Amino acid sequence: MSRPTSAIIDLQALRENFFLAQNLAPNAKSMPMVKANAYGHGMLEVANALADSAPAYGVACIEEALALRKANIKQPILLLEGPHSADEIGIAEQYGFWLMLENHNQLQAVLSAQLSSAITVWIKLDTGMHRLGFQPEDASYVYQQLSDSPNVAEDIVLATHFACADNLDNDFTRQQLCNFEVAINDIDQPNLLKSLANSAAILDWPEVKDDWQRPGYMLYGASPFSVPQENAEQLQQVMHFQSAVISTRSIKTGESVGYTANWTAQRNSTIATVAVGYGDGYPRHAPNGTPVLINGVKCPLVGKVSMDMITVDITDLNDEIKIGADVTLWGPELSVTEVAEYCGTIGYELLTRMPARVPRIYINAK
Ligand SMILES: *Cc1c(COP(=O)(O)O)cnc(C)c1O
């Protein structure tokens, strides 16, 4: 007795994806990005599953970092946007959080904080994405200020973020790499620690040499690329978003299905109704034809996505589909990237916005 809809999360697949990130750059440390509830997979469960091998974690904000500490995660936790207010610096000291500093307000707040021990900071440089980061020409000044401060530990890392690394062989990434090298060449210090690579760069830009790489999306087993890529072929999708058929019916040529009656049968058709909808994070703007697996076979979504249900054309299936038949919205056999492309979005969004209503069921915990 329960709604058949759930997200099965394979923690062994997660660990293997993390090992792939590590193996692609054996000399770098790999910091799993677990922000936004680990891209919808469950932050605490994901962090725990990687706790034996992760040297640190990355999150977007201090609330996420505190939740990890409360769950007994011991590693350093990097706040990717730095402190949102000065009081977060003392909390970072207290709990062992690292701060990615990206603007002069944050810099001043760290320099003037009253701390009893030094904290670890990273310096984010804006090499072209123009979202966060110090200007490259300020790199040397910022580095000097921080390395002279008793509030700051010695292991300062210089970081930047790529805008277009998911685009194979893109000049913009090359330009960002070049801007980064120029900026840090100004710093009068040997052996600077660096962090550049997101998933796309880890998988496809071997020329990016990191001390710390920052894998996110790839950990969850989805490819950031819209075309096949050799390393990405090895990823295993961690989430299997599944449900079941709860009703079937036959309709005649010319009859329509769903809200706004936007799909009309061109032939006598069989329609399966599935217990999943936009209230479960299935995208409402999924168009007619979006693939859904029914008993493992690709069938087209037809009609508008409702809050709690979708309708699928199963006319071409040879097997008789009974109530209770298995449905996959995305999973190892149907990539979330493919579904997202039909919907004019990216898999990141589909995973991240999956609501708490969908129970997460964890398998292969050890
Ligand atoms: C989220 C994030 C990442 C991870 O990006 P993916 O494309 O998911 O691998 C890396 N670095 C920063 C700064 C991020 O915010």
The ligand as an ORCA input file, in Angstrom:
! r2SCAN-3c Opt
* xyz 0 1
  C      28.573     23.413     -8.825
  C      29.987     23.763     -9.034
  C      30.878     22.845     -9.586
  C      30.442     21.501    -10.141
  O      30.024     21.660    -11.487
  P      29.533     20.389    -12.321
  O      29.298     20.911    -13.689
  O      28.273     19.921    -11.671
  O      30.626     19.399    -12.229
  C      32.209     23.194     -9.626
  N      32.636     24.397     -9.188
  C      31.792     25.312     -8.678
  C      32.334     26.627     -8.231
  C      30.446     25.033     -8.598
  O      29.615     25.949     -8.095
*
